[in-house]
Amino acid sequence: MISRSALTRGSQLALRRPCAAKLAQRGYAAVASPKASYEPTDIAGVKVAARDDHGPTTRLAVVAKAGTRYEPLPGLTNTQKRSALRIVREAELLGGQLTSYHTREALVLQANFLREDLPYFTELLAEVISQTRYTTHEFHEEVEDVIHAKQAKLGAVAVALDAAHSAAFHSGLGAPLYPTSNTPVDTYLNENSVAAFAEVTYSKDNIAVVADGASQAGLTKWIEPFFKAVPATSPEPLSTSASKYFGGEQRIPKTGISALVLGFPGAALGASSPETAVLVGLLGGNSTIKWSPGFSILSKATAAAPGAHAQASNYAYSDAGLLTIEISGAPSAVRKVAEESVKALRSIADGSVSKEDLVKAIAKAKFDLLSQSETSGTGLVHAGASLIHGVQPLKVAETVKALESVTADKLKTAAKGLLEGKASVAAVGDLFALPFAEELGLNV
């Protein structure tokens, strides 16, 4: 502590002022309340969810029911009014960012921009989904190259995660997020098939518009005129069927690092199962503190197996979920971490979770929930995916309270249920060294 004699006379006088006295009495700041949840509504037949913190920037996304579950096809370029070059130049002129990506259930077109530019980007996204031209030369010169580039970048963990989904759900959610280099995409993809899928996908009953940093009044003003050209209904329904969990095992040889994914039934979007999120926080994985391996269960396991990486996650979908432990590294290290991971699950199922570990796991689950909702696009996508699948968007404050109510007994029950049910195990890499599910004591 700095002694009073070390302070200058000016500093001493400042401390005697009333404002300084008030600051000194204030002490620690109160904990801020969670950011508001997305409020759903309907604007001119379009499902909309928005929340507004009155900040200077806005994130706007069109979330379409067109993930790999529905066999999506790539190809979003020129529109009838603007070329791709013009779109890029105009977005850069306004300081905006445009991104597009897909999940297993949704195709997301997102724009990040200054708040006052809401009219331009609302019109642009509406134009992209209703007036895109799918030309032959662009498909062969650009889209095919992008597909092949993504295929080349697929690592062992991504392949194992796709294989675990395939074992868990077979078709639908079991479709790979990206086709591997062995998939004969040229047989199925061309500009006409892309255009046909877009026609089926981009209708008001299959999309949702989600905004973070825009008021519902502002969205109503611009969505109504700009989304008029979007068809009200799809010319034919998407191929959808309820997800069913099967479980099983897949093993794929691959050179390079090895990966192993242990999958179990997880929590779906909107499901009331806070113990799943706390269990993921308890298992942990990647350290949140730089230069420290961390003290979560998986962090301790990987510390004893140099070169290995492990991470627990819950992949939430509209009608199912997959809780995974993803492990990668040298084959021997992967085996060791996998064995320790299953031992840890058995320990949790036996009720040996300490009070300190439970408190840390709940805090981690709360932080993950709030940080994803505030700083990443995860909350945006989840809100849109919930709307297009008829699920109520996440209520942040209620979910935080639910996480705080999780007890050691609830974790014990959750872990016991995972071990007694069927697992979905995928091994990619050196199959001679990687363990089978049976060797780990898992049922498939």
Sequence and secondary structure as in RCSB ss.txt:
>XXXX:A:sequence
MISRSALTRGSQLALRRPCAAKLAQRGYAAVASPKASYEPTDIAGVKVAARDDHGPTTRLAVVAKAGTRYEPLPG
LTNTQKRSALRIVREAELLGGQLTSYHTREALVLQANFLREDLPYFTELLAEVISQTRYTTHEFHEEVEDVIHAK
QAKLGAVAVALDAAHSAAFHSGLGAPLYPTSNTPVDTYLNENSVAAFAEVTYSKDNIAVVADGASQAGLTKWIEP
FFKAVPATSPEPLSTSASKYFGGEQRIPKTGISALVLGFPGAALGASSPETAVLVGLLGGNSTIKWSPGFSILSK
ATAAAPGAHAQASNYAYSDAGLLTIEISGAPSAVRKVAEESVKALRSIADGSVSKEDLVKAIAKAKFDLLSQSET
SGTGLVHAGASLIHGVQPLKVAETVKALESVTADKLKTAAKGLLEGKASVAAVGDLFALPFAEELGLNV
>XXXX:A:secstr
   GGGS HHHHHHHHSHHHHHHHHH S          EEEEETTEEEEEE    SEEEEEEEES SGGG     
   BSS  HHHHHHHHHHTT EEEEEE SS EEEEEEEEGGGHHHHHHHHHHHHHHB   HHHIIIIIHHHHHHH
HHH  HHHHHHHHHHHHHHSSGGGS SS  TTS HHHH  HHHHHHHHHHH SGGGEEEEEES  HHHHHHHHHH
HTTTS SS SS           EEEEEE SSSEEEEEEEE   TT   HHHHHHHHHH  S SSTT   SSHHHH
HHHTSTT EEEEEEEE SS EEEEEEEEESHHHHHHHHHHHHHHHHHHHTT   HHHHHHHHHHHHHHHHHHHHH
SSHHHHHHHHHHHTT     HHHHHHHHHT  HHHHHHHHHHHHHS  EEEEEE TTTS  HHHHT   
